[in-house]
Amino acid sequence: MNIVGRYLASGETSTFVDAQGNTKTLISGQALTTTNATNGSTSTITATGDFRNSKFIIGEPYEMHYRFSQQRLTQGGGGATELISGRLQIHHFYIKYEDSGFFQVEVTPENRDTSLHKFTGRLLGAASASIGQINLDTGTFKVPIMSKSDRVDIDIKTIHSCLHY
């Protein structure tokens, strides 16, 4: 079982007292050491220190995997109808993300090798790109597809060490 510091909104703080009596700020994504059994034989998790004012999430690591549906070209507004004739060639796929860390996009065109495109949450030169903590960012991630829409699989995967926020 992992105890992990949760994402803190701007202006929100969470602190704990470590085993030596020092008050520290709980950093987003910080893993705290526990002394419980990891085989599921206990219902108690023990961490060294005073965590009364701390905000944290307890969870198990898991992989999130989502496959986007086949992209189709539609015509019109609210009651859009699909255009059946023609060909839809996808050059790039744009993924909008909010407060996100690492994820990777796998593009698998028919009869070709899978290409991986990784987003790390770290933008070179950004003030938010700090070493030793989880870096979250908001924006748009551009992925090259270069394939016919009905002949490509687009998957997004990430490994979470705790529950979703």
trRosetta pair geometry for C-beta under 8 A, 3 or more apart (Angstrom, degrees):
i j d omega theta_ij theta_ji phi_ij phi_ji
1 34 6.6 -30 82 57 92 167
1 36 6.7 -6 44 76 120 129
1 38 6.6 -158 6 -124 66 72
1 45 5.7 -100 98 -100 142 127
1 58 6.2 6 177 -172 109 102
1 59 7.9 146 -156 74 74 9
1 60 6.9 -64 -115 -78 56 77
2 31 5.9 -60 -159 -134 106 101
2 34 7.9 -160 -124 -2 29 128
2 58 7.1 166 85 -149 51 55
2 59 6.4 -30 64 68 95 55
2 60 7.1 133 17 -104 97 32
2 61 7.0 65 -2 -40 141 83
2 161 5.7 -63 97 168 164 97
2 162 6.4 -114 93 -76 116 89
3 31 7.1 114 73 -159 58 55
3 32 4.3 -38 86 52 112 110
3 34 6.1 120 0 -56 112 115
3 45 6.7 144 -54 150 116 142
3 47 5.9 -56 32 -66 159 143
3 56 5.3 28 -179 153 92 143
3 57 7.7 155 -156 77 52 39
3 58 5.5 -25 -102 -98 68 80
4 29 6.2 -18 -175 -142 106 33
4 30 6.9 154 -156 72 58 40
4 31 5.7 -26 -100 -95 77 61
4 32 7.5 -160 -81 7 28 82
4 56 6.4 154 76 -166 34 93
4 57 5.5 -29 68 66 88 88
4 58 7.7 151 20 -95 74 30
4 59 7.1 -49 22 39 117 93
4 161 5.6 125 -72 110 155 109
4 162 4.4 -127 48 -48 137 139
5 8 7.9 -34 163 -32 103 102
5 14 7.0 166 -148 84 100 134
5 26 4.3 175 -119 163 121 97
5 27 5.5 123 67 79 164 41
5 28 5.3 -134 113 -113 107 21
5 29 5.9 -35 65 27 93 23
5 30 4.1 38 2 39 126 88
5 32 7.5 107 -43 -34 80 100
5 54 7.9 -89 -111 -171 83 106
5 55 7.7 71 -153 88 67 69
5 56 5.7 -62 -101 -111 40 86
5 57 7.9 42 141 20 8 82
6 14 7.7 70 49 3 86 164
6 28 6.7 -40 120 -126 25 76
6 55 5.5 -72 39 128 117 96
6 56 6.0 174 -17 -131 90 29
6 57 4.8 99 -77 -21 102 104
6 162 7.6 -124 -95 115 75 153
6 165 6.5 129 -166 -106 103 107
7 28 5.0 46 -106 -134 48 127
7 99 6.4 72 -166 179 161 126
7 134 7.8 -85 -89 89 84 130
7 136 6.4 41 -124 -36 124 159
7 165 5.3 -20 29 -94 121 158
8 12 4.5 -154 -173 88 90 101
8 13 6.7 52 -165 -98 148 26
8 14 6.1 -148 -91 2 127 105
8 26 7.8 131 -50 88 129 91
8 28 5.8 -130 7 -65 84 104
8 55 7.4 122 -92 69 92 130
9 12 4.5 68 57 3 77 128
13 25 6.4 -74 -160 -133 98 104
14 25 7.0 96 74 -164 54 66
14 26 4.2 -44 103 44 103 120
14 53 6.9 177 -155 132 61 76
14 54 5.2 79 173 -143 104 52
14 55 4.3 -105 -107 25 144 91
14 56 7.6 159 157 -50 149 70
15 23 5.5 19 171 -179 129 95
15 24 6.4 163 -155 84 80 34
15 25 5.4 -51 -99 -101 78 47
15 26 6.3 -162 -100 -11 20 84
15 53 5.6 4 63 97 78 120
15 54 6.8 -108 83 -83 27 75
16 23 7.5 172 90 -148 26 57
16 24 6.0 -23 64 62 73 84
16 26 5.6 71 -7 -63 105 101
16 32 8.0 4 67 -108 170 136
16 49 5.4 63 155 139 111 131
16 50 6.3 173 -168 83 71 57
16 51 4.8 -8 -124 -104 119 65
16 53 7.0 -171 -84 65 52 80
16 54 4.4 12 -70 -68 104 127
17 21 6.2 -12 -178 -147 110 35
17 22 6.9 158 -153 76 64 31
17 23 5.4 -35 -94 -92 74 62
17 24 7.5 137 -108 15 25 76
17 49 5.3 178 90 -169 58 89
17 50 3.8 17 46 43 113 105
17 51 7.9 -130 35 -56 68 41
18 21 7.3 -49 71 18 66 17
18 22 5.1 -4 38 57 107 87
18 24 5.8 40 -31 1 107 125
18 48 7.3 36 -170 116 60 93
18 49 4.8 -48 -128 -103 28 126
19 48 4.3 0 -76 149 110 122
19 49 5.6 -80 -52 -67 56 79
26 30 6.1 -148 -169 48 65 132
26 54 5.2 107 -48 -141 148 99
26 55 6.9 -180 75 51 150 66
26 56 6.7 -112 -169 -72 150 95
27 30 4.2 96 64 -41 87 122
27 132 7.7 -15 151 131 165 88
27 133 4.9 -106 171 -113 125 115
27 134 8.0 147 144 18 92 79
28 133 6.1 75 63 -177 79 106
28 134 5.1 -97 118 53 95 107
28 136 7.3 -57 131 -15 154 118
29 101 7.7 101 -84 -82 141 156
29 133 6.0 128 57 -167 116 61
29 134 3.1 121 -28 -17 155 120
29 161 7.6 87 -147 53 79 130
30 133 7.2 -32 -60 -118 85 81
31 161 7.3 -70 -83 153 108 148
32 47 5.0 20 140 -144 123 140
32 49 7.9 -106 -157 38 123 131
32 51 7.9 41 -150 -90 167 137
32 56 7.1 -30 1 -132 134 156
33 47 6.6 131 82 -141 53 84
33 48 6.6 -8 84 25 105 102
34 45 5.4 -46 -145 -171 137 92
34 46 6.2 121 -164 70 78 50
34 47 5.1 -54 -99 -82 69 78
35 46 4.7 -44 55 85 97 107
35 47 7.3 163 4 -94 82 30
35 48 7.0 76 -26 -41 119 90
36 42 5.3 -138 -166 76 109 140
36 44 6.2 -171 -108 99 127 65
36 45 4.8 -87 -12 -122 148 51
36 46 5.5 136 -53 22 86 79
37 40 7.7 -77 113 26 101 22
37 41 5.0 -25 99 52 147 101
37 42 5.0 121 40 -1 103 116
42 45 7.8 141 109 -67 112 49
45 58 6.7 178 15 -128 167 140
47 51 6.3 45 79 -28 124 141
51 54 4.1 -55 -165 26 80 132
51 56 7.2 -36 -171 1 130 130
57 162 4.4 97 106 173 121 137
57 163 5.3 -133 -177 39 128 96
57 165 7.8 -101 -63 -89 152 74
58 162 7.3 -170 144 -136 5 104
59 160 7.6 -28 117 131 139 105
59 161 7.2 123 85 135 102 46
59 162 3.9 120 46 -146 125 57
59 163 4.4 -177 -76 -30 148 76
61 159 6.3 13 -173 175 104 98
61 160 6.6 175 -145 92 55 50
61 161 4.9 -21 -94 -117 88 55
61 162 8.0 -22 -84 -42 52 40
62 159 7.4 -176 94 -151 28 63
62 160 5.8 -9 58 58 74 94
63 157 6.3 -6 -177 -166 103 101
63 158 7.3 167 -153 86 61 34
63 159 5.2 -34 -98 -99 71 73
63 160 7.8 163 -100 17 21 72
64 157 6.7 162 85 -151 59 49
64 158 5.1 -4 53 58 104 83
64 159 7.6 -176 15 -89 74 23
64 160 6.1 52 -20 -13 110 111
65 155 6.4 -11 -166 -172 88 114
65 156 7.6 163 -150 84 42 49
65 157 5.0 -1 -103 -104 75 89
66 155 6.9 157 82 -155 44 64
66 156 5.1 -9 59 57 95 93
66 157 7.8 -177 23 -74 62 49
67 153 6.2 -36 -150 -169 113 99
67 154 7.1 128 -158 78 62 50
67 155 5.0 -32 -98 -98 71 83
68 71 7.4 13 136 -53 119 88
68 93 7.8 180 33 -163 169 144
68 154 4.5 -13 37 80 119 106
68 155 7.5 -150 5 -83 76 32
68 156 7.5 67 -37 -9 95 99
70 149 6.3 99 -177 152 83 92
70 150 5.9 34 -157 -108 130 62
71 88 6.6 -142 108 132 97 142
71 90 6.1 82 61 -71 150 135
71 149 4.5 -106 70 -149 93 121
72 82 5.1 -30 159 -132 133 114
72 83 7.8 167 169 44 87 69
72 88 7.0 -180 -139 -4 32 165
72 149 7.0 155 -79 138 39 148
73 82 7.1 102 78 -157 52 68
73 83 4.8 -36 100 43 102 115
73 86 7.1 -48 56 88 147 130
73 88 4.9 -176 -28 -86 111 126
73 149 8.0 172 -27 6 86 164
74 80 3.9 48 159 160 133 123
74 81 6.5 153 -156 77 85 27
74 82 5.4 -55 -100 -96 75 49
74 83 6.7 179 -115 -7 21 81
75 80 6.4 155 67 -157 35 80
75 81 5.6 -25 57 65 92 80
75 82 7.7 116 11 -147 81 7
75 83 5.4 92 -29 -57 108 98
76 79 6.5 -33 123 78 135 63
76 80 4.8 177 75 -112 87 59
76 81 6.0 49 23 17 130 79
77 80 6.6 -141 90 -65 15 84
83 86 6.0 -2 137 34 119 126
87 148 6.5 -61 -171 -132 100 107
88 148 7.0 103 79 -162 58 65
88 149 4.1 -5 96 -1 110 134
88 150 7.7 97 56 -19 100 83
89 147 7.4 -162 -152 110 69 20
89 148 5.7 -47 -102 -98 66 56
89 149 7.2 -131 -92 -26 16 81
90 93 6.3 26 170 -63 128 89
90 145 4.2 -18 113 90 106 147
90 146 7.5 -76 94 -27 66 14
90 147 6.2 -9 56 63 92 64
90 148 7.6 106 13 -155 79 11
90 149 5.3 100 -26 -81 109 79
90 152 6.9 -111 48 45 126 149
91 144 7.3 -49 163 -144 59 70
91 145 6.4 114 131 53 10 90
91 146 6.2 34 -137 -81 50 58
92 142 5.5 -12 -174 -168 128 93
92 143 6.5 143 -162 73 71 45
92 144 5.8 -45 -102 -104 76 46
92 145 6.2 167 -107 8 17 90
93 105 7.6 -171 83 -179 125 151
93 107 7.8 168 18 -94 134 119
93 142 7.7 144 73 -158 44 47
93 143 4.6 -25 62 66 93 103
93 145 5.1 83 -23 -46 102 121
93 154 6.0 136 -88 -135 177 155
94 140 5.3 -5 -173 -176 105 113
94 141 7.2 150 -158 73 52 45
94 142 5.7 -18 -103 -101 76 65
94 143 7.6 -176 -80 21 28 76
95 105 6.9 -171 -16 -76 148 137
95 140 6.9 150 75 -159 42 59
95 141 4.6 -19 61 59 98 99
95 143 6.7 39 -7 -9 107 116
95 156 6.9 126 -123 -91 155 140
96 139 7.6 -133 -143 124 60 28
96 140 5.3 -30 -97 -100 65 78
97 100 4.0 -47 166 7 125 146
97 103 7.5 -173 -107 26 150 139
97 119 7.4 143 11 128 161 163
97 137 7.4 54 99 93 113 77
97 138 6.7 -150 103 -135 66 46
97 139 6.6 -1 57 58 85 54
97 140 7.5 154 17 -99 74 28
97 141 6.2 29 -2 -10 120 111
98 138 4.7 20 -128 -121 57 100
99 136 4.7 7 -161 172 60 131
99 137 7.7 157 -113 59 22 17
99 138 6.1 3 -40 -68 49 95
99 165 7.4 -71 120 64 135 143
100 103 6.4 -36 172 -8 124 120
100 119 7.3 26 118 117 121 132
100 121 6.5 -142 113 -94 63 100
100 136 6.3 130 51 -151 18 78
100 137 6.4 -47 62 61 71 65
100 138 7.4 114 14 -90 83 48
101 120 7.7 -34 174 169 66 39
101 121 4.1 -30 -145 -56 50 153
101 134 5.3 -51 -98 -172 140 103
101 135 6.4 120 -122 72 84 54
101 136 5.6 -56 -63 -92 75 66
101 137 7.9 110 -95 15 36 77
101 158 7.7 122 80 -158 84 135
102 118 7.3 -17 -156 -171 89 96
102 119 6.7 163 -145 93 41 65
102 120 5.5 -6 -101 -134 84 44
102 121 5.7 -76 -51 -8 53 110
102 158 6.0 148 105 -138 74 102
102 159 7.7 -12 94 43 120 77
103 118 7.7 176 94 -151 37 57
103 119 5.3 4 57 56 76 106
103 156 5.8 13 168 -176 124 98
103 157 6.8 160 -163 82 77 37
103 158 4.1 -54 -107 -71 79 115
104 116 5.6 -10 -179 -166 123 97
104 117 6.6 152 -162 76 70 45
104 118 4.6 -27 -104 -101 94 70
104 119 7.1 -175 -86 21 42 67
104 156 7.4 166 86 -152 39 55
104 157 5.5 -20 63 63 87 88
104 158 7.1 150 15 -79 66 63
105 116 7.5 144 76 -158 49 47
105 117 4.6 -18 59 63 98 102
105 118 7.9 -163 22 -75 66 29
105 119 7.7 51 -12 -11 96 101
105 141 7.3 163 -21 125 134 130
105 143 4.8 -64 96 -106 155 150
105 154 6.8 -11 -172 -170 103 86
105 155 7.0 156 -158 84 53 49
105 156 5.3 -24 -101 -99 73 74
105 157 8.0 162 -91 20 27 70
106 114 5.3 -4 -172 -174 100 119
106 115 7.4 157 -154 77 51 43
106 116 5.8 -19 -100 -101 72 68
106 117 7.9 -173 -75 23 28 74
106 153 7.8 -6 109 109 92 94
106 154 7.6 160 82 -155 55 39
106 155 4.4 -8 56 62 101 103
106 156 7.8 -172 18 -79 73 26
106 157 6.6 26 -9 2 111 114
107 114 6.7 152 76 -157 44 64
107 115 4.9 -13 59 57 100 93
107 117 7.0 38 -9 -4 108 112
107 143 6.5 165 -52 160 126 118
107 144 7.5 -107 8 91 170 60
107 145 5.8 -156 -142 -119 138 62
107 147 7.6 167 173 5 111 133
107 152 6.5 -13 -169 -172 84 115
107 153 7.6 160 -155 83 38 55
107 154 5.8 -3 -107 -108 71 74
108 112 7.6 171 -170 78 50 78
108 114 4.4 -25 -91 -99 87 88
108 152 6.7 152 81 -160 49 62
108 153 4.4 -7 60 56 104 100
108 154 7.9 -163 26 -71 70 34
108 155 7.4 24 1 3 108 107
109 112 4.2 13 76 45 104 122
109 145 7.9 127 -71 178 103 69
109 146 7.6 -53 -65 90 144 75
109 147 4.2 -159 -110 -100 115 146
109 151 6.2 35 -162 128 76 89
109 152 4.8 -28 -102 -102 63 90
110 147 7.6 140 18 -165 77 130
110 151 4.0 -75 5 -172 124 93
110 152 6.9 -98 -15 -69 76 47
112 147 7.9 -143 34 -96 140 126
115 144 7.7 -35 105 79 152 96
117 141 7.8 142 133 162 118 114
117 143 4.9 163 67 -125 163 96
117 144 7.5 155 -76 31 142 73
119 141 5.0 -58 -77 -114 140 143
120 135 7.6 34 132 66 79 120
121 134 7.1 -14 119 178 160 70
121 135 4.2 151 130 91 105 88
121 136 6.0 -38 -155 -98 123 25
121 137 5.2 172 -150 5 63 103
122 126 7.4 -172 -169 48 53 116
122 129 4.3 88 -153 -132 85 105
122 135 5.0 85 -78 67 72 157
122 137 8.0 -163 -58 -31 18 132
123 126 4.0 62 76 -15 99 133
123 128 7.4 45 37 64 97 100
123 129 5.9 -136 54 -57 52 124
123 137 6.4 109 -20 -107 111 153
124 129 6.9 4 -99 -16 21 176
125 129 7.4 61 48 27 21 139
126 129 4.6 101 67 -15 89 103
126 137 7.8 34 131 -102 170 122
128 135 5.7 119 141 -151 90 99
128 136 7.5 -86 173 60 132 53
128 137 6.7 143 101 -84 145 86
129 135 5.6 26 -115 -124 48 155
130 133 5.3 13 92 42 113 108
130 135 6.5 161 38 -82 67 102
143 154 7.5 122 105 -145 146 117
145 152 6.1 86 -172 155 104 167
145 154 6.9 -39 -111 -83 114 121
147 151 5.7 -128 168 87 108 91
147 152 4.0 116 97 -60 141 131
148 151 4.4 46 71 27 99 112
148 152 7.0 160 71 -15 49 100
149 152 6.8 -75 -142 35 24 104
160 163 7.5 81 148 -98 136 6
160 164 7.2 -51 -135 -69 162 63
